[in-house]
């Protein structure tokens, strides 16, 4: 998961010995505060020589902080931690 202010760009390269290589360049736009969270766009440009690849895909994201249930002992990875809970999203 990428989001503004944490990790704004990310590249994944997949290689197959007979099919070739595909590269996914992820990025996100600046976030905009809304009533209960933040809105931003996540964009992925795709490149490679594999047939029928999409050129790009985009999604709108609502990022918000969810509260931990009382008494919860679940560990939350640092990337998702927020001051009063953890980040979650609808995309």
C-alpha positions, 0 to 999 in steps of 0.5 A: 500500500502506498499513500501520500507522506509515507511511500509515494512511489513504488516500483515492482519488476516481474521477470519470467524466463520465457515470457519477459519482464513487466514493470509496474510504476506506482505513484500517488497524488497529494492527499486532500482532507475530507470529513473522516479521512483523506482522498488521493489517487493511486496511479500505476503505469505499466511497461514491458514487452509482454502481450496485452499489458494495460498501459495504466490503471488508476484508483481513487482511495479513501484513507482513514484511521480505524480504532483498535478494539478494546483489549485487542492484542493484535500487532499492527505493522509500523507502516499502518500505525496511526496516533489513535489506531491504524490506517485502512482504506477503501479503494 
